[in-house]
Amino acid sequence: MEHQLLDVAIIGGGPAGLNAALVLGRARKNVTVIDEGRPRNAVTRETHGFLTRDGTSPSEFRRIAKEESSAYPSVSFVEDTAVSIAGTDGHFQITTAQGKAFASKKLLFAVGMKDRTLDIPGLAEVYGKSAFICPYCDGWELRDKPLVIISKGADVMHFAPLISGWTSRFTICTNGPDELTDEQREELRRHRVPVFEAPIRSIDSDDGIVRQVVLEDGTTIPCTGIFFKPELVTGSDLPRAVGCHVSEAGTVAVDDFGKTNVPGVYSAGDVASRLHQAITAASMGAFAAAAINNELNMDAWKRNE
Ligand SMILES: Cc1cc2nc3c(=O)[nH]c(=O)nc-3n(C[C@H](O)[C@H](O)[C@H](O)COP(=O)(O)OP(=O)(O)OC[C@H]3O[C@@H](n4cnc5c(N)ncnc54)[C@H](O)[C@@H]3O)c2cc1C
């Protein structure tokens, strides 16, 4: 059975969706956040770099955010997966995996991105504990420590100078042919950065803390942390299914206010940006909420409601 016609259905309850819910709740809009609860940073113990919440666990962050949004009576939450969306601007119909149905005037996709980690034995055990993807998120905790960067090709030349801001003790493992140019190899040599091309056999660890990286040729590289670049995929196929332009990298195309090419459909957070930080996602959620609210108010104003 379909519920009341909501002003906004928010798909995804991470920092982007939750901040949007807060802003829309304060703007007196009827909002439901449908969230299946699989946030991108669930593997980590702490969220860093978010003013007033530096070091808070991802689950505690979401608990506080939900508590704050819930203070506004027009905001509600549903733990479920949105599986299909029909309709157009003014009346979208959303159905969920548990068979619930919702209808809303506007839609906000805040579905995040998902990381496909590398297929290296031992990586899953350390991911989120001592192996990370973003030095802005976790570089401080690994400062001055011996690290291994798993990366190849042009990405190495981005990673190496970046990581050098946190530690000078790092080694590059390309896990196969390095795909570097002679100039790039020379640049790394000048900076005394060791580069190993042999495939990685395993990552050895104790209680999630890396001890060493072992290569197929028998080389062992002692280290206490790892940075690597995962393959990113979009958090949900629904934006594409409703006709949103989605890049090859899985990012939904939006304007500065989160508006997609589909009337009445907005997107915010990691899935609509190349800047993947909780505070950026929250900020995008707030901007999209303001734009949606403006559109709803203007629609009503024009109808002289
Ligand atoms: C290992 C790791 C560590 C990180 N550390 C930090 C850090 O320290 N500081 C920092 O600022 N950032 C950090 N990040 C990045 C941060 O997690 C993201 O930038 C942030 O979570 C993006 O928020 P979001 O709201 O866009 O998406 P998410 O937080 O991923 O939330 C999206 C939500 O939408 C839900 N969803 C998706 N599809 C559907 C659907 N069809 N129906 C219902 N729900 C759906 C998902 O289950 C999820 O709950 C880290 C990321 C990783 C991977």
The ligand as an SDF file (V2000), in Angstrom:
LIG
                    3D

 53 58  0  0  0  0  0  0  0  0999 V2000
   38.0070    2.8790    4.4980 C   0  0  0  0  0  0  0  0  0  0  0  0
   37.3800    4.2470    4.4070 C   0  0  0  0  0  0  0  0  0  0  0  0
   37.6860    5.2050    5.3650 C   0  0  0  0  0  0  0  0  0  0  0  0
   37.1240    6.4720    5.2770 C   0  0  0  0  0  0  0  0  0  0  0  0
   37.4430    7.3900    6.2330 N   0  0  0  0  0  0  0  0  0  0  0  0
   36.9440    8.6290    6.1480 C   0  0  0  0  0  0  0  0  0  0  0  0
   37.3060    9.6190    7.1270 C   0  0  0  0  0  0  0  0  0  0  0  0
   38.0400    9.3520    8.0690 O   0  0  0  0  0  0  0  0  0  0  0  0
   36.8100   10.8720    6.9510 N   0  0  0  0  0  0  0  0  0  0  0  0
   35.9880   11.2020    5.9030 C   0  0  0  0  0  0  0  0  0  0  0  0
   35.5800   12.3560    5.8060 O   0  0  0  0  0  0  0  0  0  0  0  0
   35.6200   10.2820    4.9880 N   0  0  0  0  0  0  0  0  0  0  0  0
   36.0800    9.0180    5.0800 C   0  0  0  0  0  0  0  0  0  0  0  0
   35.7400    8.0890    4.1400 N   0  0  0  0  0  0  0  0  0  0  0  0
   34.8540    8.5010    3.0350 C   0  0  0  0  0  0  0  0  0  0  0  0
   33.4020    8.5040    3.5300 C   0  0  0  0  0  0  0  0  0  0  0  0
   33.0490    7.2180    4.0000 O   0  0  0  0  0  0  0  0  0  0  0  0
   32.4740    8.9230    2.3940 C   0  0  0  0  0  0  0  0  0  0  0  0
   32.9330   10.1140    1.7850 O   0  0  0  0  0  0  0  0  0  0  0  0
   31.0590    9.1500    2.9230 C   0  0  0  0  0  0  0  0  0  0  0  0
   30.5780    8.0020    3.6000 O   0  0  0  0  0  0  0  0  0  0  0  0
   30.1200    9.4910    1.7700 C   0  0  0  0  0  0  0  0  0  0  0  0
   28.8390    9.6960    2.2760 O   0  0  0  0  0  0  0  0  0  0  0  0
   27.5610    9.3940    1.3740 P   0  0  0  0  0  0  0  0  0  0  0  0
   26.3920    9.8330    2.1860 O   0  0  0  0  0  0  0  0  0  0  0  0
   27.7330    9.9470    0.0210 O   0  0  0  0  0  0  0  0  0  0  0  0
   27.5610    7.7890    1.1880 O   0  0  0  0  0  0  0  0  0  0  0  0
   27.5790    6.5880    2.2560 P   0  0  0  0  0  0  0  0  0  0  0  0
   28.0850    7.0360    3.5760 O   0  0  0  0  0  0  0  0  0  0  0  0
   28.2630    5.4630    1.5940 O   0  0  0  0  0  0  0  0  0  0  0  0
   26.0330    6.2480    2.4460 O   0  0  0  0  0  0  0  0  0  0  0  0
   25.2510    5.7580    1.3700 C   0  0  0  0  0  0  0  0  0  0  0  0
   24.1200    4.9550    1.9780 C   0  0  0  0  0  0  0  0  0  0  0  0
   23.1520    4.6770    0.9520 O   0  0  0  0  0  0  0  0  0  0  0  0
   22.7130    3.3360    1.1340 C   0  0  0  0  0  0  0  0  0  0  0  0
   22.1130    2.8620   -0.1350 N   0  0  0  0  0  0  0  0  0  0  0  0
   22.7080    2.6830   -1.3390 C   0  0  0  0  0  0  0  0  0  0  0  0
   21.8010    2.2530   -2.2360 N   0  0  0  0  0  0  0  0  0  0  0  0
   20.6210    2.1620   -1.5780 C   0  0  0  0  0  0  0  0  0  0  0  0
   19.3140    1.7530   -1.9700 C   0  0  0  0  0  0  0  0  0  0  0  0
   19.0340    1.3710   -3.2220 N   0  0  0  0  0  0  0  0  0  0  0  0
   18.3320    1.7720   -1.0270 N   0  0  0  0  0  0  0  0  0  0  0  0
   18.5870    2.1600    0.2500 C   0  0  0  0  0  0  0  0  0  0  0  0
   19.8210    2.5580    0.6680 N   0  0  0  0  0  0  0  0  0  0  0  0
   20.8170    2.5480   -0.2320 C   0  0  0  0  0  0  0  0  0  0  0  0
   23.9980    2.5890    1.5320 C   0  0  0  0  0  0  0  0  0  0  0  0
   23.7250    1.3420    2.0980 O   0  0  0  0  0  0  0  0  0  0  0  0
   24.5870    3.6070    2.5310 C   0  0  0  0  0  0  0  0  0  0  0  0
   24.0640    3.3970    3.8200 O   0  0  0  0  0  0  0  0  0  0  0  0
   36.2490    6.8010    4.2160 C   0  0  0  0  0  0  0  0  0  0  0  0
   35.9270    5.8370    3.2550 C   0  0  0  0  0  0  0  0  0  0  0  0
   36.4740    4.5670    3.3490 C   0  0  0  0  0  0  0  0  0  0  0  0
   36.1200    3.5270    2.3270 C   0  0  0  0  0  0  0  0  0  0  0  0
  1  2  1  0
  2  3  1  0
  2 52  2  0
  3  4  2  0
  4  5  1  0
  4 50  1  0
  5  6  2  0
  6  7  1  0
  6 13  1  0
  7  8  2  0
  7  9  1  0
  9 10  1  0
 10 11  2  0
 10 12  1  0
 12 13  2  0
 13 14  1  0
 14 15  1  0
 14 50  1  0
 15 16  1  0
 16 17  1  0
 16 18  1  0
 18 19  1  0
 18 20  1  0
 20 21  1  0
 20 22  1  0
 22 23  1  0
 23 24  1  0
 24 25  2  0
 24 26  1  0
 24 27  1  0
 27 28  1  0
 28 29  2  0
 28 30  1  0
 28 31  1  0
 31 32  1  0
 32 33  1  0
 33 34  1  0
 33 48  1  0
 34 35  1  0
 35 36  1  0
 35 46  1  0
 36 37  1  0
 36 45  1  0
 37 38  2  0
 38 39  1  0
 39 40  1  0
 39 45  2  0
 40 41  1  0
 40 42  2  0
 42 43  1  0
 43 44  2  0
 44 45  1  0
 46 47  1  0
 46 48  1  0
 48 49  1  0
 50 51  2  0
 51 52  1  0
 52 53  1  0
M  END
$$$$
